[in-house]
């Protein structure tokens, strides 16, 4: 069963991590990904909670939108927070799978300014 059919998945990274990935031509993962052995992604419905839990107050964040259909069999949907299925990539993220990269800025009051497609 392909949980990802037609669904964009997202990776939150620092600008420094993404700059390094671009120079390398692939993203190997953030420190947490490297420690866990896979690259953590979120769906649109999961992304805000992921940001709030793991990135609160951080500056210089980017949202990397990825086409899961380009990741092949290395993408697995596994239970995580609250039993929800989260996309995990057991391999490198090729730049060919990246749809877009946009800033995730902090607003004046310290909250993140999320993209419109993440609205409830």
C-alpha positions in Angstrom: 0.0 0.0 0.0 1.4 3.4 -1.0 0.4 5.8 1.8 2.0 8.7 -0.1 0.1 8.6 -3.4 -0.5 12.2 -4.5 0.7 13.7 -1.2 3.6 16.0 -0.7 5.8 15.3 2.4 7.9 17.9 4.2 11.3 18.1 5.9 12.2 20.9 8.2 15.9 21.8 8.0 18.2 24.6 9.0 19.5 26.8 6.2 23.0 25.6 7.0 22.0 21.9 6.7 20.3 22.6 3.3 23.3 24.6 2.0 25.5 21.7 2.8 23.1 19.3 1.1 23.0 21.4 -2.0 26.8 21.4 -2.2 26.8 17.6 -1.9 24.0 17.1 -4.3 22.0 15.1 -1.7 20.6 15.3 1.8 21.9 12.7 4.2 19.9 13.9 7.2 19.9 16.2 10.2 21.7 15.0 13.3 18.5 13.4 14.6 18.0 11.5 11.3 21.6 10.3 11.3 21.1 9.1 14.9 17.8 7.3 14.1 19.0 5.8 10.9 16.4 7.4 8.6 15.3 10.8 7.5 12.1 12.0 9.3 9.4 13.6 7.2 5.9 14.9 7.9 2.7 15.1 5.9 1.0 18.5 5.6 -1.4 17.5 8.5 1.6 16.6 10.7 4.0 19.4 9.8 2.9 22.1 12.2 3.0 19.7 15.2 6.5 18.6 14.2 7.7 22.2 14.0 6.2 23.1 17.3 7.6 20.0 19.0 11.1 20.0 17.6 11.9 23.5 16.3 10.2 26.0 18.6 12.0 29.4 18.5 14.7 28.4 16.0 15.8 30.8 13.3 16.9 30.1 9.8 14.6 27.2 9.1 13.5 26.0 5.7 10.6 23.8 4.6 11.7 21.3 2.0 8.7 19.9 0.0 9.3 16.5 -1.5 7.5 14.3 -4.0 7.3 10.9 -2.2 6.7 9.0 -5.4 10.3 9.8 -6.4 11.7 8.2 -3.3 10.8 4.6 -4.2 10.9 1.7 -1.8 13.2 3.4 0.6 10.3 5.4 1.9 8.4 3.6 4.7 5.3 4.8 6.5 5.7 3.9 10.2 3.8 4.6 13.4 5.2 7.4 15.5 3.7 10.3 17.5 0.2 9.4 18.6 0.3 6.2 16.5 0.1 8.3 13.3 1.9 6.9 10.3 4.9 9.1 9.4 7.1 9.0 6.3 10.6 7.8 7.0 13.3 7.6 4.3 15.9 4.9 4.7 18.4 6.4 2.4 19.6 9.7 0.9 17.3 12.4 -0.3 18.0 13.1 -3.9 17.6 16.7 -5.1 15.5 15.3 -7.9 12.7 14.5 -5.4 12.6 18.1 -4.1 9.6 20.1 -5.3 10.4 23.4 -3.5 12.3 25.0 -0.6 10.9 28.0 1.2 11.7 29.9 4.4 9.9 29.2 7.7 10.2 32.6 9.3 9.3 33.6 12.9 6.6 36.2 13.2 6.8 39.3 15.4 5.3 37.5 18.4 7.6 34.5 18.1 5.3 32.1 16.4 6.1 30.6 13.0 4.5 32.0 9.8 3.3 28.8 8.2 2.6 28.3 4.5 -1.1 28.7 3.5 -1.4 25.0 2.6 -0.7 24.1 6.2 -3.7 26.0 7.5 -6.2 24.0 9.5 
